[in-house]
């Protein structure tokens, strides 16, 4: 039996799906596919208890920079501070020991 028959947020119908989940920790991000019960009305995602425990373990590894069970998947970027639309701002995160701002442009890669 499922823990919820209806969405706990809106009461909508739930459907089992494979969803993409992004987890962040220590300035790093992991992308993965996981099973979830997804509300067909509001989009709320419900995860099984063992899946949530794995999320916590993965975040811990990211914070500790233990990457042995991960593989590289592309690169991450943010916009530069001088982006033409000033409503768009660069993303910042707190690293292990200091604040770090990603201000890389495509020219930095070359």
N, C-alpha and C positions, 0 to 999 in steps of 0.2 A: 504494500500500500504506500502511496506517495504521502509525504508529510503535508502537502496542501492539495486539495482538490480544485480550488479556485485561487486566483491571484490574491495574495494578501494585501496588495496595494489597492486594486480597483475592483476585485471580484470577477475579473474576466476569465475566460477559458485558458487553460495551460496546454501547451503542446511540447513534447520532447523533440529537441533539435540539437544538432552539432553547431556550436557557435565559435566564433573567433574571440579569444580573450587576450587582452594585453595586461601584463603585470609589470609594475615599475618598482625598482628598489635600488638605492644607492646611485641614482643617475643612469641606471641601465633599464632596458625594457625587454621583455620576453613576449613573443607572440605564439599562441598555441590554439589548437582546436580542442574543445571540451564539450561534454554533454551538459545540457541545461534544460530545465522546464521554462519555456518562454511564454509570457502572456500575449495572447493574440490581440488584446485591446491596447495595453499601454507599453508593451515591450519589456516589462520587468523580467529579469532573469533569476531563476532559482537554481542553486547548485547543490549537489549531494554533499553530505558532511565530509566524506573522504576527499572529494575534489577540493573543498575549501581548505582542508588541512594541507593538501599538496600546494595550494596557492601560497599559504603561509611559509611552507618549506622553501619554495622557489624564491619568494621575496627575501627570505633570510640569506639564501645563497647569493642573490644579487647584491645585497648590502655588504656581504663579506667578500665579494668578488671571487666567489668559487664558481668558475665557469665550466667545470669538467663535464657536466651533463647538458651543456648548451652548445649550439653551433651558430656561427655568424650568419646573419640574414640581412644583407644590405647594410646601409648606413643611415644614421639619423641626422637631421638638420633642423635648424630653426632659422627664422628670418634675421637679417641684420637690423641693428637699431634704426638705420636710416631708410627703412622700407617706405616707399612713396605714400602709402596710406598710414598715417600715424596712429590709427586705431588698432593696427596690427603690430604687436610687440613680440620680441623674442621670448622664448621660454627659458626659465632659469630653474635650477634645482640645487638642493643642498647635497654636496658630495660627502665623502667619508670624513674629510677634515676641514673643508672650506667650501664656500659658495663658488659654483662654477657656472659660467654662462657659455652656451654654445653659440658662437658667432661665426660659423664656418660658411663659406660661400663655395660655389662650384669651382672657382679659381683655386681654392685651397687644396682641392683634390689633385689637381694637375701637377 
